[in-house]
């Protein structure tokens, strides 16, 4: 009985030793491909607001017309008592009749006709200014600049944060960025901060000779995505 027990104990000890000698194999996390993590797509510019219809000013009110006042009624005088009869005067020779000069007749004022006011001239609504055209070569140049300056935050990558941001910026002929704004957020603070950090104090390529505008406004969509 002792021999089989000894053989069994030795066999179990050998199996336990083999298990301890094997190296521990831990599962490895999946490798992420970051070669195309950030995608730059040109977004269409915002549609201009429709022009407001021109409102014509109201016509001026007609001038007030003079209202003729009716003549005042003559004042009623109280009748005085008749004077006492005087003695008849002696007849005197009648003087020769003299021609009575009439005052010259004044011409009556002609009635003034009311001239109707001329209608106001119709106002023509001003058309909105058209945005300067961006050549296809400069679009490709801007896309390459954004691709080379993009950055995916490491903390956001580890948390698996993905999203799409719409960036709008103005750039002058020399390539200097005048202003920028993230008009559509990715939903994550680190990804939006990466877009703003790329544009802060940036200098882009200058305009090609074919673009004569002093400055342009560009809208691009930047997508942050992980390829697993």
C-alpha positions in Angstrom: 0.0 0.0 0.0 2.8 2.4 0.7 4.4 2.0 -2.7 1.2 3.0 -4.7 0.7 6.0 -2.4 4.3 7.1 -2.9 4.0 6.9 -6.7 0.8 8.9 -6.7 2.3 11.6 -4.5 5.3 11.9 -6.8 3.1 12.1 -9.9 1.0 14.9 -8.4 4.1 16.8 -7.3 5.5 16.5 -10.9 2.2 17.9 -12.4 2.1 20.8 -10.0 5.7 21.7 -10.8 5.1 21.7 -14.5 2.1 24.0 -14.1 4.2 26.4 -12.0 7.0 26.4 -14.6 4.7 27.5 -17.5 4.9 31.3 -18.1 1.7 33.3 -17.4 0.1 34.5 -20.6 -2.1 37.7 -20.2 -4.5 38.8 -22.9 -3.2 41.7 -24.9 -5.5 44.7 -25.7 -6.4 45.2 -29.4 -4.1 47.4 -31.3 -5.6 50.7 -32.6 -4.8 52.1 -36.0 -4.3 55.8 -35.8 -3.0 56.4 -39.3 -6.3 57.9 -40.4 -7.8 58.9 -37.0 -8.6 62.5 -38.0 -10.5 63.2 -41.3 -10.7 66.7 -42.8 -13.7 67.4 -45.0 -14.7 70.8 -46.4 -18.1 71.8 -45.2 -20.4 74.0 -47.4 -20.5 77.7 -46.3 -23.6 78.9 -44.5 -26.4 80.0 -46.7 -26.9 83.8 -46.8 -30.0 85.2 -45.1 -32.8 86.0 -47.5 -33.0 89.8 -48.2 -35.7 91.6 -46.3 -38.3 93.2 -48.6 -38.0 96.9 -48.9 -40.9 98.7 -47.2 -42.0 101.9 -49.0 -42.5 104.9 -46.7 -46.1 106.0 -46.3 -47.2 109.0 -48.6 -47.1 112.4 -47.0 -50.5 113.7 -45.8 -52.2 116.3 -48.0 -51.7 119.9 -47.1 -54.6 121.4 -45.0 -57.1 123.4 -47.0 -58.2 126.8 -45.8 -61.8 126.9 -44.5 -63.8 130.0 -45.3 -65.4 131.5 -42.3 -69.0 132.8 -42.8 -69.3 136.6 -42.5 -70.4 137.9 -39.1 -74.0 139.1 -39.0 -74.4 143.0 -38.8 -74.8 144.3 -35.3 -78.4 145.4 -34.5 -78.4 149.1 -33.5 -81.1 150.4 -31.3 -83.5 152.9 -33.0 -83.1 156.4 -31.7 -86.2 158.6 -31.2 -86.9 160.9 -34.2 -85.5 164.5 -33.7 -88.0 167.3 -33.4 -88.9 169.0 -36.7 -86.7 171.9 -37.7 -87.8 174.9 -39.6 -87.5 174.6 -43.3 -84.2 176.2 -44.5 -84.1 178.7 -47.3 -83.5 177.2 -50.7 -79.9 177.6 -51.8 -78.5 177.2 -55.4 -77.6 173.7 -56.2 -73.9 173.2 -57.1 -73.0 171.6 -60.4 -72.8 167.8 -60.1 -69.3 166.5 -60.0 -68.2 163.1 -61.4 -67.6 160.6 -58.7 -64.4 158.6 -59.1 -64.9 154.9 -58.5 -62.0 153.0 -56.9 -60.2 150.7 -59.3 -61.6 147.2 -59.2 -59.1 144.7 -57.7 -58.8 141.3 -59.5 -60.3 138.5 -57.6 -57.8 135.9 -56.3 -57.7 132.8 -58.5 -58.4 129.5 -56.8 -55.2 127.6 -56.1 -55.4 124.0 -57.4 -53.9 121.3 -55.0 -51.1 119.5 -56.8 -51.1 115.8 -55.8 -47.8 114.6 -54.3 -45.6 112.5 -56.6 -45.5 108.8 -55.6 -42.3 107.8 -53.9 -39.7 106.0 -56.1 -39.6 102.3 -55.6 -36.7 101.1 -53.6 -34.5 98.3 -55.0 -33.3 95.8 -52.4 -29.5 95.4 -52.4 -28.3 91.9 -53.3 -26.0 90.2 -50.7 -22.3 90.2 -51.6 -21.1 86.9 -53.1 -18.5 84.9 -51.2 -15.0 84.9 -53.0 -14.3 81.7 -54.9 -11.7 79.3 -53.5 -9.7 77.4 -56.2 -9.4 73.7 -56.1 -5.6 73.8 -55.7 -5.9 76.0 -52.6 -8.6 73.7 -51.1 -6.2 70.8 -51.5 -3.4 72.9 -50.0 -5.6 73.7 -46.9 -6.6 70.1 -46.6 -3.0 69.0 -46.5 -2.1 71.7 -44.0 -4.9 70.6 -41.6 -4.0 66.9 -42.0 -0.3 67.6 -41.1 -1.2 69.7 -38.1 -4.0 67.5 -36.7 -3.7 65.9 -33.2 -5.7 63.2 -31.5 -5.5 63.7 -27.7 -4.1 60.6 -26.0 -6.5 60.8 -23.1 -9.5 61.0 -25.5 -8.1 58.0 -27.5 -7.8 55.9 -24.4 -11.3 56.7 -23.4 -12.5 55.8 -26.9 -14.0 59.3 -27.5 -15.0 60.0 -31.2 -16.9 62.8 -32.8 -17.2 65.4 -35.6 -16.5 69.1 -35.3 -17.3 71.9 -37.8 -14.6 74.6 -37.8 -15.0 78.0 -39.4 -12.1 80.4 -39.9 -11.0 83.5 -41.9 -7.6 83.7 -43.5 -6.0 86.6 -45.4 -3.8 86.5 -48.5 -0.6 85.9 -46.5 -2.1 82.9 -44.8 -2.6 84.6 -41.4 -5.6 83.3 -39.5 -7.8 86.3 -38.6 -10.3 84.5 -36.4 -11.8 81.0 -35.9 -14.7 79.3 -34.1 -15.9 75.7 -33.5 -19.5 76.1 -34.7 -20.4 72.5 -34.1 -18.9 70.6 -31.2 -17.8 67.0 -31.1 -19.4 66.5 -27.8 -16.1 66.0 -25.9 -14.1 68.8 -24.4 -10.7 67.3 -25.2 -11.5 66.9 -28.9 -12.8 70.5 -29.2 -9.7 71.8 -27.4 -7.5 69.9 -29.9 -9.1 71.7 -32.8 -8.8 75.1 -31.1 -5.1 74.4 -30.2 -4.4 73.6 -33.9 -5.8 77.0 -35.0 -4.4 79.2 -32.2 -1.7 81.5 -33.7 -1.6 79.4 -36.9 -0.2 80.6 -40.3 -1.5 78.8 -43.3 -0.2 78.7 -46.9 -0.6 82.0 -48.8 -3.1 82.4 -51.6 -2.1 81.4 -55.1 -1.8 84.1 -57.8 -5.2 83.2 -59.3 -7.1 84.2 -56.1 -7.5 88.0 -55.9 -9.7 88.2 -52.8 -8.1 90.0 -49.8 -9.4 87.3 -47.4 -11.7 84.2 -47.5 -13.9 82.3 -45.0 -13.7 78.5 -44.9 -15.8 75.9 -43.1 -14.3 72.4 -42.6 -15.6 69.3 -40.9 -13.0 67.5 -38.8 -13.9 63.9 -37.7 -12.2 62.1 -34.9 -12.5 58.3 -35.2 -10.6 55.2 -34.1 -10.0 52.2 -36.4 -10.1 49.0 -34.4 
